[in-house]
């Protein structure tokens, strides 16, 4: 099995680091913590954050928004396997 997509990601862990740095503001906007008890990123929170950004309730950089979209897409790919 080829893991080409892992090599295509330029800065692995960048989204997780951003979520940790902005944890309080994410809780305020979405109403929940971006991490579960095991420390994994909640995809539902990412979807809420993306929805809030599109509605104009929160401003995200283009790079952060792309990283959120990529994380959601990769989660979908993993579920299909």
Backbone as numpy.savetxt, mean C-alpha at the origin, in Angstrom:
# Nx Ny Nz CAx CAy CAz Cx Cy Cz
9.91 -21.78 -11.50 9.07 -20.60 -11.50 9.96 -19.36 -11.50
9.60 -18.43 -12.32 10.38 -17.20 -12.44 9.80 -16.10 -11.56
10.67 -15.41 -10.85 10.24 -14.31 -9.99 10.68 -12.98 -10.60
10.37 -12.77 -11.85 10.82 -11.57 -12.56 10.20 -10.31 -11.98
9.00 -10.40 -11.45 8.33 -9.20 -10.95 9.07 -8.65 -9.73
9.67 -9.53 -8.92 10.42 -9.07 -7.75 11.63 -8.25 -8.17
12.26 -8.64 -9.27 13.41 -7.90 -9.76 12.99 -6.60 -10.45
11.75 -6.51 -10.89 11.26 -5.32 -11.58 10.96 -4.18 -10.60
10.75 -4.51 -9.33 10.46 -3.50 -8.33 11.77 -2.84 -7.92
11.86 -1.53 -8.15 13.11 -0.81 -7.92 13.48 -0.67 -6.45
12.51 -0.32 -5.62 12.80 -0.08 -4.21 11.86 -0.93 -3.33
12.20 -2.20 -3.15 11.34 -3.04 -2.31 11.35 -2.53 -0.86
10.19 -2.54 -0.25 10.08 -2.08 1.13 9.81 -0.59 1.28
9.80 0.14 0.19 9.59 1.59 0.28 8.18 1.92 0.75
7.18 1.17 0.29 5.80 1.44 0.71 5.63 1.13 2.19
6.19 0.03 2.64 6.11 -0.35 4.06 6.76 0.73 4.94
7.90 1.23 4.51 8.58 2.29 5.27 7.74 3.56 5.31
7.10 3.89 4.19 6.24 5.08 4.15 5.03 4.89 5.06
4.47 3.68 5.06 3.32 3.41 5.93 3.71 3.54 7.41
4.89 3.06 7.77 5.34 3.17 9.15 5.56 4.62 9.54
6.13 5.41 8.65 6.41 6.81 8.94 5.14 7.64 9.06
4.10 7.26 8.34 2.85 8.04 8.32 1.69 7.29 8.95
1.99 6.45 9.90 0.99 5.58 10.52 -0.16 6.36 11.16
0.16 7.42 11.89 -0.88 8.20 12.57 -1.85 8.86 11.60
-1.32 9.48 10.57 -2.20 10.17 9.62 -3.03 9.16 8.82
-2.49 7.98 8.57 -3.26 6.95 7.87 -4.41 6.47 8.74
-4.14 6.30 10.04 -5.21 5.91 10.96 -6.31 6.96 11.00
-5.91 8.23 10.97 -6.88 9.32 11.02 -7.76 9.33 9.78
-7.16 9.08 8.61 -7.90 9.14 7.35 -8.76 7.91 7.14
-8.20 6.72 7.37 -8.91 5.48 7.06 -9.67 4.91 8.23
-9.27 5.29 9.45 -9.94 4.75 10.62 -9.38 3.44 11.10
-8.29 2.98 10.50 -7.68 1.73 10.95 -6.18 1.75 10.74
-5.51 0.84 11.42 -4.06 0.73 11.34 -3.68 0.06 10.01
-2.60 0.51 9.36 -2.23 -0.10 8.08 -1.60 -1.48 8.22
-1.29 -1.93 9.44 -0.67 -3.23 9.66 -1.56 -4.11 10.53
-1.54 -5.41 10.28 -2.27 -6.33 11.14 -1.37 -6.73 12.31
-1.83 -7.66 13.14 -1.07 -8.04 14.33 0.26 -8.70 13.99
0.34 -9.34 12.84 1.59 -9.99 12.42 2.56 -9.02 11.76
2.12 -7.81 11.49 2.99 -6.81 10.87 2.86 -6.76 9.37
1.90 -7.48 8.81 1.68 -7.45 7.37 0.81 -6.25 7.00
0.98 -5.76 5.80 0.21 -4.60 5.33 -1.20 -5.05 4.98
-2.19 -4.31 5.46 -3.58 -4.62 5.15 -3.94 -4.02 3.79
-4.39 -4.87 2.89 -4.76 -4.41 1.55 -6.04 -3.56 1.62
-6.92 -3.88 2.55 -8.15 -3.11 2.70 -7.84 -1.65 3.07
-6.83 -1.46 3.91 -6.43 -0.11 4.29 -5.84 0.63 3.09
-5.06 -0.09 2.27 -4.50 0.53 1.07 -5.62 0.97 0.12
-6.65 0.15 0.01 -7.77 0.51 -0.86 -8.51 1.74 -0.33
-8.68 1.81 1.00 -9.33 2.98 1.60 -8.48 4.23 1.39
-7.17 4.07 1.51 -6.27 5.20 1.32 -6.30 5.69 -0.11
-6.34 4.77 -1.06 -6.43 5.14 -2.47 -7.75 5.86 -2.77
-8.83 5.37 -2.17 -10.14 5.99 -2.36 -10.17 7.40 -1.77
-9.55 7.58 -0.60 -9.48 8.90 0.02 -8.66 9.86 -0.82
-7.61 9.36 -1.44 -6.78 10.22 -2.30 -7.54 10.65 -3.53
-8.33 9.76 -4.10 -9.12 10.12 -5.28 -10.23 11.09 -4.94
-10.76 10.98 -3.70 -11.83 11.89 -3.27 -11.27 13.25 -2.84
-9.96 13.34 -2.68 -9.36 14.62 -2.30 -9.25 14.84 -0.81
-9.51 13.81 0.00 -9.41 13.96 1.45 -7.97 13.91 1.94
-7.08 13.35 1.13 -5.67 13.26 1.50 -4.84 13.45 0.23
-3.70 14.10 0.39 -2.82 14.31 -0.77 -1.67 13.32 -0.71
-1.50 12.57 -1.77 -0.41 11.61 -1.88 0.42 11.95 -3.11
1.70 11.69 -3.02 2.54 11.92 -4.20 2.22 10.86 -5.25
2.57 11.16 -6.48 2.33 10.21 -7.56 3.06 8.89 -7.31
4.26 8.97 -6.78 5.05 7.77 -6.51 4.38 6.90 -5.46
3.89 7.51 -4.40 3.21 6.75 -3.35 1.94 6.12 -3.88
1.19 6.85 -4.66 -0.03 6.32 -5.24 0.27 5.15 -6.17
1.34 5.24 -6.94 1.73 4.13 -7.81 2.14 2.91 -6.99
2.84 3.14 -5.89 3.26 2.03 -5.04 2.05 1.34 -4.41
1.05 2.12 -4.01 -0.17 1.55 -3.45 -0.89 0.73 -4.51
-1.00 1.26 -5.71 -1.65 0.52 -6.79 -0.91 -0.77 -7.11
0.40 -0.72 -7.12 1.20 -1.91 -7.41 1.00 -2.96 -6.32
0.97 -2.55 -5.06 0.77 -3.48 -3.96 -0.59 -4.17 -4.06
-1.63 -3.43 -4.43 -2.96 -4.01 -4.59 -2.97 -4.98 -5.76
-2.33 -4.61 -6.85 -2.27 -5.48 -8.03 -1.50 -6.76 -7.73
-0.37 -6.65 -7.05 0.40 -7.84 -6.72 -0.36 -8.75 -5.77
-1.16 -8.18 -4.89 -1.98 -8.98 -4.00 -3.01 -9.77 -4.81
-3.60 -9.14 -5.82 -4.56 -9.84 -6.68 -3.88 -10.97 -7.43
-2.68 -10.74 -7.93 -1.95 -11.78 -8.65 -1.64 -12.96 -7.76
-1.31 -12.68 -6.53 -1.00 -13.76 -5.59 -2.22 -14.60 -5.28
-3.38 -13.97 -5.18 -4.63 -14.70 -4.86 -5.02 -15.63 -6.00
-4.70 -15.27 -7.23 -5.09 -16.08 -8.38 -4.30 -17.37 -8.50
-3.12 -17.38 -7.93 -2.24 -18.53 -8.06 -2.78 -19.76 -7.44
